[in-house]
Amino acid sequence: MNFSSTEQSSQNSEQAKQASWVLGIDLGGTTIKFGLFRGPQLIWRNHIRTDDYESPEAAFESCRDSVQRTLEESSQSLDDLQAIGLAMAGVLDPKAEELAETANLHRWHQLNFRQQLSSVFQKPVFLLNDADAAALAESAHGLCRADSLVLMTLGTGVGGGVILDGRPVRGANGCGGEIGHATIEFGDAARQCGCGFPGHLEAYAGAGGVIQTAIETLARSSDPSALRKLDPITPLSIANAAADGDAIAMDVIHQTGVLIGRAIAMLAHVVDPDVVLLGGAMTFGGPGTDTGKRFLQSIREECYPRTLVQISSHLKIEFATLGNDAGIVGAAHYARLANEARQALNA
């Protein structure tokens, strides 16, 4: 096939983009995970403990040294690194491109992480919320790829990321995708969320909320349950009891799924995504267990009848697939997109 010089130049440029090196960093309160990507492929990953470093600058220097050694082993150098994506938990100020609030790095509070990372590596750094990073990773590289996708992360709290047209939705104040703070219960009996407001999804579907549901369910019932012998009750012990056929544990998981299903139905009428994924540490065993499958089914059975047929007939609700790599995959993907946009703007 023959190409004109313009077409050939365009093809070479596209191949160069696909082969460019980017670094994805997922900065958490316990662990800093980072990975090198060439094009879309994860070539190498590593991690360090956050608490081992007195400052983010010291942690970033450790990351840089590790990345540099790895690149040199492949006859590359830091000069070949095009950009860095940094994923962190917290509320991102979209105007300042900095975190307005950190969620789990209290001893490193009110620091300019993006600026410090850029100074250490001498590379452009693009910052995004960790849930947005995970959602972007699933959207572009997961098993349920879609340009319109919502990821709900279930754990200590309930996080979320919304992807529309392949881009994360941040909102005017950086609060786009805060699904855990959607109100799903009203009235005087609504539980108080950790943020101080009543009735939020996180107060019911976060780890503490699930434990509270178990305590309340045990108090209402006289049925025997393995949960009565546990102190403390945890989401994992609830999942294990349900796997052993404990009726109360199964009911607790079902109640949790119902409320998540209602939240997804509400969200679906606003966003109308192709896919909603459930991720995080608290999926009650996930796709590989009967308990996880029943949990997912309870969500679907509550959500679909509450949505317009145009939505329910097409909406997929599944488990996320990228696991612990989602943060670095999404951070790197975002860095590549943002760096290309910046280069095009400056051309």
Contacts in CASP RR format, 6 or more apart in sequence:
PFRMAT RR
TARGET T0000
AUTHOR 0000-0000-0000
METHOD contacts of the structure
MODEL  1
MNFSSTEQSSQNSEQAKQASWVLGIDLGGTTIKFGLFRGPQLIWRNHIRT
DDYESPEAAFESCRDSVQRTLEESSQSLDDLQAIGLAMAGVLDPKAEELA
ETANLHRWHQLNFRQQLSSVFQKPVFLLNDADAAALAESAHGLCRADSLV
LMTLGTGVGGGVILDGRPVRGANGCGGEIGHATIEFGDAARQCGCGFPGH
LEAYAGAGGVIQTAIETLARSSDPSALRKLDPITPLSIANAAADGDAIAM
DVIHQTGVLIGRAIAMLAHVVDPDVVLLGGAMTFGGPGTDTGKRFLQSIR
EECYPRTLVQISSHLKIEFATLGNDAGIVGAAHYARLANEARQALNA
3 11 0 8 1.000
17 39 0 8 1.000
17 336 0 8 1.000
17 340 0 8 1.000
18 39 0 8 1.000
18 40 0 8 1.000
19 38 0 8 1.000
19 39 0 8 1.000
20 38 0 8 1.000
20 39 0 8 1.000
20 82 0 8 1.000
20 336 0 8 1.000
21 36 0 8 1.000
21 37 0 8 1.000
21 38 0 8 1.000
21 39 0 8 1.000
21 71 0 8 1.000
21 76 0 8 1.000
21 80 0 8 1.000
21 81 0 8 1.000
21 82 0 8 1.000
22 36 0 8 1.000
22 37 0 8 1.000
22 39 0 8 1.000
22 81 0 8 1.000
22 82 0 8 1.000
22 83 0 8 1.000
22 84 0 8 1.000
22 85 0 8 1.000
22 332 0 8 1.000
22 335 0 8 1.000
22 336 0 8 1.000
22 339 0 8 1.000
23 34 0 8 1.000
23 35 0 8 1.000
23 36 0 8 1.000
23 37 0 8 1.000
23 67 0 8 1.000
23 81 0 8 1.000
23 83 0 8 1.000
23 84 0 8 1.000
23 85 0 8 1.000
23 121 0 8 1.000
23 123 0 8 1.000
23 332 0 8 1.000
23 335 0 8 1.000
24 34 0 8 1.000
24 35 0 8 1.000
24 36 0 8 1.000
24 37 0 8 1.000
24 84 0 8 1.000
24 85 0 8 1.000
24 86 0 8 1.000
24 87 0 8 1.000
24 327 0 8 1.000
24 328 0 8 1.000
24 329 0 8 1.000
24 330 0 8 1.000
24 331 0 8 1.000
24 332 0 8 1.000
24 335 0 8 1.000
25 32 0 8 1.000
25 33 0 8 1.000
25 34 0 8 1.000
25 35 0 8 1.000
25 63 0 8 1.000
25 84 0 8 1.000
25 85 0 8 1.000
25 86 0 8 1.000
25 87 0 8 1.000
25 117 0 8 1.000
25 328 0 8 1.000
25 331 0 8 1.000
26 32 0 8 1.000
26 33 0 8 1.000
26 34 0 8 1.000
26 87 0 8 1.000
26 130 0 8 1.000
26 133 0 8 1.000
26 327 0 8 1.000
26 328 0 8 1.000
26 331 0 8 1.000
27 50 0 8 1.000
27 56 0 8 1.000
27 86 0 8 1.000
27 87 0 8 1.000
27 88 0 8 1.000
27 105 0 8 1.000
27 113 0 8 1.000
27 130 0 8 1.000
28 50 0 8 1.000
28 88 0 8 1.000
28 89 0 8 1.000
28 104 0 8 1.000
28 105 0 8 1.000
28 130 0 8 1.000
29 50 0 8 1.000
29 89 0 8 1.000
29 104 0 8 1.000
29 105 0 8 1.000
30 49 0 8 1.000
30 50 0 8 1.000
30 51 0 8 1.000
31 47 0 8 1.000
31 48 0 8 1.000
31 49 0 8 1.000
31 50 0 8 1.000
32 47 0 8 1.000
32 48 0 8 1.000
32 49 0 8 1.000
32 50 0 8 1.000
32 59 0 8 1.000
32 63 0 8 1.000
33 45 0 8 1.000
33 46 0 8 1.000
33 47 0 8 1.000
33 324 0 8 1.000
33 327 0 8 1.000
33 328 0 8 1.000
34 45 0 8 1.000
34 46 0 8 1.000
34 47 0 8 1.000
34 63 0 8 1.000
34 66 0 8 1.000
34 67 0 8 1.000
34 328 0 8 1.000
35 42 0 8 1.000
35 43 0 8 1.000
35 44 0 8 1.000
35 45 0 8 1.000
35 46 0 8 1.000
35 328 0 8 1.000
35 332 0 8 1.000
36 42 0 8 1.000
36 43 0 8 1.000
36 44 0 8 1.000
36 45 0 8 1.000
36 67 0 8 1.000
36 70 0 8 1.000
36 71 0 8 1.000
37 43 0 8 1.000
37 329 0 8 1.000
37 332 0 8 1.000
37 336 0 8 1.000
39 336 0 8 1.000
40 140 0 8 1.000
40 141 0 8 1.000
40 333 0 8 1.000
42 325 0 8 1.000
42 328 0 8 1.000
42 329 0 8 1.000
42 332 0 8 1.000
43 74 0 8 1.000
44 70 0 8 1.000
45 325 0 8 1.000
45 328 0 8 1.000
46 63 0 8 1.000
46 66 0 8 1.000
46 70 0 8 1.000
48 59 0 8 1.000
48 62 0 8 1.000
48 63 0 8 1.000
48 66 0 8 1.000
50 59 0 8 1.000
50 105 0 8 1.000
52 59 0 8 1.000
53 59 0 8 1.000
53 62 0 8 1.000
55 108 0 8 1.000
56 108 0 8 1.000
56 111 0 8 1.000
56 113 0 8 1.000
56 116 0 8 1.000
56 117 0 8 1.000
57 116 0 8 1.000
57 119 0 8 1.000
57 120 0 8 1.000
60 116 0 8 1.000
60 117 0 8 1.000
60 120 0 8 1.000
60 121 0 8 1.000
61 120 0 8 1.000
63 120 0 8 1.000
64 78 0 8 1.000
64 120 0 8 1.000
64 121 0 8 1.000
67 78 0 8 1.000
67 81 0 8 1.000
68 77 0 8 1.000
68 78 0 8 1.000
71 77 0 8 1.000
71 78 0 8 1.000
71 80 0 8 1.000
71 81 0 8 1.000
78 121 0 8 1.000
78 122 0 8 1.000
78 123 0 8 1.000
81 121 0 8 1.000
81 123 0 8 1.000
82 123 0 8 1.000
82 335 0 8 1.000
82 336 0 8 1.000
82 339 0 8 1.000
83 123 0 8 1.000
83 124 0 8 1.000
83 125 0 8 1.000
83 126 0 8 1.000
83 335 0 8 1.000
83 336 0 8 1.000
83 338 0 8 1.000
83 339 0 8 1.000
84 117 0 8 1.000
84 118 0 8 1.000
84 121 0 8 1.000
84 123 0 8 1.000
84 124 0 8 1.000
84 125 0 8 1.000
84 126 0 8 1.000
84 331 0 8 1.000
84 335 0 8 1.000
85 125 0 8 1.000
85 126 0 8 1.000
85 127 0 8 1.000
85 128 0 8 1.000
85 331 0 8 1.000
85 332 0 8 1.000
85 334 0 8 1.000
85 335 0 8 1.000
86 113 0 8 1.000
86 114 0 8 1.000
86 117 0 8 1.000
86 125 0 8 1.000
86 126 0 8 1.000
86 127 0 8 1.000
86 128 0 8 1.000
86 331 0 8 1.000
87 127 0 8 1.000
87 128 0 8 1.000
87 129 0 8 1.000
87 130 0 8 1.000
87 132 0 8 1.000
87 133 0 8 1.000
87 134 0 8 1.000
87 327 0 8 1.000
87 328 0 8 1.000
87 330 0 8 1.000
87 331 0 8 1.000
87 334 0 8 1.000
88 99 0 8 1.000
88 102 0 8 1.000
88 105 0 8 1.000
88 113 0 8 1.000
88 127 0 8 1.000
88 129 0 8 1.000
88 130 0 8 1.000
89 102 0 8 1.000
89 103 0 8 1.000
89 104 0 8 1.000
89 105 0 8 1.000
89 129 0 8 1.000
89 130 0 8 1.000
89 131 0 8 1.000
90 99 0 8 1.000
90 100 0 8 1.000
90 101 0 8 1.000
90 102 0 8 1.000
90 103 0 8 1.000
90 129 0 8 1.000
90 130 0 8 1.000
91 99 0 8 1.000
91 100 0 8 1.000
91 101 0 8 1.000
91 129 0 8 1.000
91 173 0 8 1.000
91 174 0 8 1.000
91 175 0 8 1.000
92 98 0 8 1.000
92 99 0 8 1.000
92 100 0 8 1.000
92 127 0 8 1.000
92 128 0 8 1.000
92 129 0 8 1.000
92 170 0 8 1.000
92 174 0 8 1.000
93 99 0 8 1.000
93 100 0 8 1.000
93 173 0 8 1.000
93 174 0 8 1.000
94 170 0 8 1.000
94 171 0 8 1.000
94 172 0 8 1.000
94 173 0 8 1.000
94 174 0 8 1.000
97 114 0 8 1.000
97 127 0 8 1.000
98 112 0 8 1.000
98 113 0 8 1.000
98 114 0 8 1.000
98 115 0 8 1.000
98 127 0 8 1.000
99 113 0 8 1.000
99 127 0 8 1.000
100 174 0 8 1.000
102 108 0 8 1.000
102 109 0 8 1.000
102 110 0 8 1.000
113 127 0 8 1.000
114 125 0 8 1.000
114 126 0 8 1.000
114 127 0 8 1.000
117 125 0 8 1.000
118 124 0 8 1.000
118 125 0 8 1.000
124 335 0 8 1.000
124 339 0 8 1.000
124 342 0 8 1.000
125 335 0 8 1.000
126 334 0 8 1.000
126 335 0 8 1.000
126 338 0 8 1.000
126 339 0 8 1.000
128 136 0 8 1.000
128 168 0 8 1.000
128 331 0 8 1.000
128 334 0 8 1.000
129 161 0 8 1.000
129 168 0 8 1.000
129 170 0 8 1.000
129 174 0 8 1.000
130 327 0 8 1.000
131 151 0 8 1.000
131 153 0 8 1.000
131 159 0 8 1.000
131 160 0 8 1.000
131 161 0 8 1.000
131 177 0 8 1.000
132 160 0 8 1.000
132 161 0 8 1.000
132 162 0 8 1.000
132 163 0 8 1.000
132 168 0 8 1.000
132 170 0 8 1.000
132 177 0 8 1.000
132 334 0 8 1.000
133 326 0 8 1.000
133 327 0 8 1.000
133 328 0 8 1.000
133 329 0 8 1.000
133 330 0 8 1.000
133 331 0 8 1.000
133 334 0 8 1.000
134 151 0 8 1.000
134 153 0 8 1.000
134 161 0 8 1.000
134 279 0 8 1.000
134 320 0 8 1.000
134 322 0 8 1.000
134 326 0 8 1.000
134 327 0 8 1.000
134 330 0 8 1.000
135 149 0 8 1.000
135 150 0 8 1.000
135 151 0 8 1.000
135 160 0 8 1.000
135 161 0 8 1.000
135 162 0 8 1.000
135 163 0 8 1.000
135 168 0 8 1.000
135 277 0 8 1.000
136 163 0 8 1.000
136 166 0 8 1.000
136 168 0 8 1.000
136 330 0 8 1.000
136 333 0 8 1.000
136 334 0 8 1.000
137 322 0 8 1.000
137 325 0 8 1.000
137 326 0 8 1.000
137 327 0 8 1.000
137 329 0 8 1.000
137 330 0 8 1.000
137 333 0 8 1.000
138 144 0 8 1.000
138 145 0 8 1.000
138 149 0 8 1.000
138 151 0 8 1.000
138 277 0 8 1.000
138 320 0 8 1.000
138 321 0 8 1.000
138 322 0 8 1.000
138 326 0 8 1.000
139 145 0 8 1.000
139 146 0 8 1.000
139 147 0 8 1.000
139 149 0 8 1.000
139 163 0 8 1.000
139 166 0 8 1.000
140 166 0 8 1.000
140 330 0 8 1.000
140 333 0 8 1.000
141 322 0 8 1.000
141 329 0 8 1.000
141 330 0 8 1.000
141 333 0 8 1.000
142 320 0 8 1.000
142 321 0 8 1.000
142 322 0 8 1.000
143 321 0 8 1.000
144 275 0 8 1.000
144 277 0 8 1.000
144 316 0 8 1.000
144 318 0 8 1.000
144 321 0 8 1.000
146 163 0 8 1.000
146 273 0 8 1.000
146 274 0 8 1.000
146 275 0 8 1.000
147 163 0 8 1.000
147 164 0 8 1.000
147 165 0 8 1.000
147 166 0 8 1.000
147 274 0 8 1.000
148 163 0 8 1.000
148 164 0 8 1.000
148 165 0 8 1.000
148 166 0 8 1.000
148 271 0 8 1.000
148 272 0 8 1.000
148 273 0 8 1.000
148 274 0 8 1.000
148 275 0 8 1.000
149 162 0 8 1.000
149 163 0 8 1.000
149 273 0 8 1.000
149 274 0 8 1.000
149 275 0 8 1.000
149 276 0 8 1.000
149 277 0 8 1.000
150 160 0 8 1.000
150 161 0 8 1.000
150 162 0 8 1.000
150 163 0 8 1.000
150 177 0 8 1.000
150 179 0 8 1.000
150 264 0 8 1.000
150 267 0 8 1.000
150 271 0 8 1.000
150 273 0 8 1.000
150 275 0 8 1.000
150 276 0 8 1.000
150 277 0 8 1.000
151 160 0 8 1.000
151 161 0 8 1.000
151 163 0 8 1.000
151 276 0 8 1.000
151 277 0 8 1.000
151 278 0 8 1.000
151 279 0 8 1.000
151 320 0 8 1.000
152 158 0 8 1.000
152 159 0 8 1.000
152 160 0 8 1.000
152 161 0 8 1.000
152 179 0 8 1.000
152 180 0 8 1.000
152 260 0 8 1.000
152 264 0 8 1.000
152 276 0 8 1.000
152 277 0 8 1.000
152 278 0 8 1.000
152 279 0 8 1.000
153 159 0 8 1.000
153 160 0 8 1.000
153 279 0 8 1.000
153 280 0 8 1.000
154 205 0 8 1.000
154 206 0 8 1.000
154 260 0 8 1.000
154 278 0 8 1.000
154 279 0 8 1.000
154 280 0 8 1.000
154 281 0 8 1.000
154 282 0 8 1.000
154 283 0 8 1.000
155 206 0 8 1.000
155 207 0 8 1.000
155 235 0 8 1.000
155 280 0 8 1.000
155 281 0 8 1.000
155 282 0 8 1.000
156 206 0 8 1.000
156 207 0 8 1.000
156 208 0 8 1.000
157 180 0 8 1.000
157 202 0 8 1.000
157 205 0 8 1.000
157 206 0 8 1.000
157 207 0 8 1.000
158 179 0 8 1.000
158 180 0 8 1.000
158 201 0 8 1.000
158 202 0 8 1.000
158 205 0 8 1.000
158 206 0 8 1.000
159 177 0 8 1.000
159 178 0 8 1.000
159 179 0 8 1.000
159 180 0 8 1.000
159 202 0 8 1.000
160 177 0 8 1.000
160 178 0 8 1.000
160 179 0 8 1.000
160 180 0 8 1.000
161 168 0 8 1.000
161 169 0 8 1.000
161 176 0 8 1.000
161 177 0 8 1.000
161 179 0 8 1.000
162 168 0 8 1.000
162 169 0 8 1.000
162 176 0 8 1.000
162 177 0 8 1.000
162 271 0 8 1.000
162 273 0 8 1.000
163 169 0 8 1.000
163 273 0 8 1.000
164 271 0 8 1.000
164 273 0 8 1.000
167 337 0 8 1.000
168 334 0 8 1.000
169 176 0 8 1.000
169 177 0 8 1.000
170 176 0 8 1.000
179 201 0 8 1.000
179 263 0 8 1.000
179 267 0 8 1.000
180 193 0 8 1.000
180 200 0 8 1.000
180 201 0 8 1.000
180 202 0 8 1.000
180 205 0 8 1.000
180 263 0 8 1.000
181 193 0 8 1.000
181 195 0 8 1.000
181 197 0 8 1.000
181 200 0 8 1.000
181 201 0 8 1.000
181 202 0 8 1.000
182 200 0 8 1.000
182 201 0 8 1.000
182 263 0 8 1.000
182 266 0 8 1.000
182 267 0 8 1.000
183 197 0 8 1.000
183 198 0 8 1.000
183 199 0 8 1.000
183 200 0 8 1.000
183 201 0 8 1.000
184 199 0 8 1.000
184 200 0 8 1.000
184 201 0 8 1.000
184 204 0 8 1.000
184 259 0 8 1.000
184 262 0 8 1.000
184 263 0 8 1.000
184 266 0 8 1.000
185 191 0 8 1.000
185 198 0 8 1.000
185 199 0 8 1.000
185 203 0 8 1.000
185 204 0 8 1.000
185 259 0 8 1.000
186 199 0 8 1.000
187 198 0 8 1.000
190 198 0 8 1.000
190 199 0 8 1.000
190 203 0 8 1.000
191 198 0 8 1.000
191 199 0 8 1.000
191 203 0 8 1.000
191 204 0 8 1.000
191 209 0 8 1.000
191 212 0 8 1.000
192 198 0 8 1.000
192 199 0 8 1.000
192 203 0 8 1.000
193 199 0 8 1.000
193 200 0 8 1.000
193 202 0 8 1.000
193 203 0 8 1.000
194 200 0 8 1.000
194 202 0 8 1.000
194 203 0 8 1.000
195 202 0 8 1.000
201 259 0 8 1.000
201 260 0 8 1.000
201 263 0 8 1.000
202 209 0 8 1.000
203 209 0 8 1.000
204 210 0 8 1.000
204 213 0 8 1.000
204 256 0 8 1.000
204 259 0 8 1.000
205 256 0 8 1.000
205 257 0 8 1.000
205 259 0 8 1.000
205 260 0 8 1.000
205 263 0 8 1.000
206 282 0 8 1.000
207 234 0 8 1.000
207 235 0 8 1.000
207 282 0 8 1.000
210 235 0 8 1.000
210 238 0 8 1.000
210 252 0 8 1.000
210 256 0 8 1.000
210 282 0 8 1.000
211 232 0 8 1.000
211 233 0 8 1.000
211 234 0 8 1.000
211 235 0 8 1.000
211 238 0 8 1.000
213 252 0 8 1.000
213 255 0 8 1.000
213 256 0 8 1.000
214 227 0 8 1.000
214 233 0 8 1.000
214 238 0 8 1.000
214 248 0 8 1.000
214 249 0 8 1.000
214 252 0 8 1.000
215 233 0 8 1.000
217 248 0 8 1.000
217 251 0 8 1.000
217 252 0 8 1.000
217 255 0 8 1.000
218 225 0 8 1.000
218 227 0 8 1.000
218 228 0 8 1.000
218 248 0 8 1.000
221 248 0 8 1.000
223 247 0 8 1.000
223 248 0 8 1.000
225 241 0 8 1.000
225 246 0 8 1.000
225 247 0 8 1.000
225 248 0 8 1.000
225 249 0 8 1.000
226 241 0 8 1.000
226 244 0 8 1.000
226 246 0 8 1.000
226 249 0 8 1.000
227 233 0 8 1.000
227 237 0 8 1.000
227 238 0 8 1.000
227 241 0 8 1.000
227 246 0 8 1.000
227 248 0 8 1.000
227 249 0 8 1.000
230 237 0 8 1.000
235 282 0 8 1.000
235 284 0 8 1.000
238 249 0 8 1.000
238 252 0 8 1.000
238 253 0 8 1.000
238 284 0 8 1.000
239 249 0 8 1.000
239 253 0 8 1.000
239 284 0 8 1.000
239 285 0 8 1.000
239 289 0 8 1.000
239 291 0 8 1.000
239 292 0 8 1.000
241 248 0 8 1.000
241 249 0 8 1.000
242 249 0 8 1.000
242 250 0 8 1.000
242 252 0 8 1.000
242 253 0 8 1.000
242 284 0 8 1.000
242 291 0 8 1.000
242 294 0 8 1.000
243 289 0 8 1.000
243 290 0 8 1.000
243 291 0 8 1.000
250 291 0 8 1.000
250 294 0 8 1.000
253 284 0 8 1.000
253 291 0 8 1.000
253 292 0 8 1.000
253 294 0 8 1.000
253 295 0 8 1.000
253 298 0 8 1.000
254 294 0 8 1.000
254 295 0 8 1.000
254 298 0 8 1.000
256 295 0 8 1.000
256 298 0 8 1.000
257 295 0 8 1.000
257 298 0 8 1.000
257 299 0 8 1.000
257 302 0 8 1.000
258 298 0 8 1.000
258 299 0 8 1.000
258 302 0 8 1.000
260 278 0 8 1.000
260 299 0 8 1.000
260 302 0 8 1.000
261 298 0 8 1.000
261 299 0 8 1.000
261 300 0 8 1.000
261 302 0 8 1.000
261 303 0 8 1.000
261 306 0 8 1.000
262 302 0 8 1.000
262 303 0 8 1.000
262 306 0 8 1.000
264 276 0 8 1.000
264 299 0 8 1.000
264 303 0 8 1.000
264 317 0 8 1.000
265 302 0 8 1.000
265 303 0 8 1.000
265 304 0 8 1.000
265 306 0 8 1.000
265 307 0 8 1.000
267 276 0 8 1.000
268 276 0 8 1.000
268 303 0 8 1.000
268 307 0 8 1.000
268 311 0 8 1.000
268 315 0 8 1.000
269 307 0 8 1.000
269 308 0 8 1.000
269 311 0 8 1.000
272 311 0 8 1.000
273 315 0 8 1.000
274 314 0 8 1.000
274 315 0 8 1.000
274 316 0 8 1.000
275 315 0 8 1.000
275 316 0 8 1.000
275 317 0 8 1.000
275 318 0 8 1.000
276 315 0 8 1.000
276 316 0 8 1.000
276 317 0 8 1.000
276 318 0 8 1.000
277 317 0 8 1.000
277 318 0 8 1.000
277 319 0 8 1.000
277 320 0 8 1.000
277 321 0 8 1.000
278 296 0 8 1.000
278 299 0 8 1.000
278 317 0 8 1.000
278 318 0 8 1.000
278 319 0 8 1.000
278 320 0 8 1.000
279 319 0 8 1.000
279 320 0 8 1.000
279 323 0 8 1.000
280 320 0 8 1.000
280 323 0 8 1.000
283 292 0 8 1.000
283 295 0 8 1.000
283 319 0 8 1.000
284 291 0 8 1.000
284 292 0 8 1.000
284 295 0 8 1.000
285 291 0 8 1.000
285 292 0 8 1.000
285 295 0 8 1.000
286 292 0 8 1.000
286 293 0 8 1.000
286 295 0 8 1.000
286 296 0 8 1.000
286 319 0 8 1.000
287 293 0 8 1.000
287 296 0 8 1.000
287 318 0 8 1.000
287 319 0 8 1.000
296 317 0 8 1.000
296 318 0 8 1.000
296 319 0 8 1.000
299 317 0 8 1.000
300 317 0 8 1.000
303 312 0 8 1.000
303 315 0 8 1.000
303 317 0 8 1.000
304 312 0 8 1.000
304 315 0 8 1.000
305 312 0 8 1.000
307 315 0 8 1.000
320 326 0 8 1.000
322 329 0 8 1.000
END
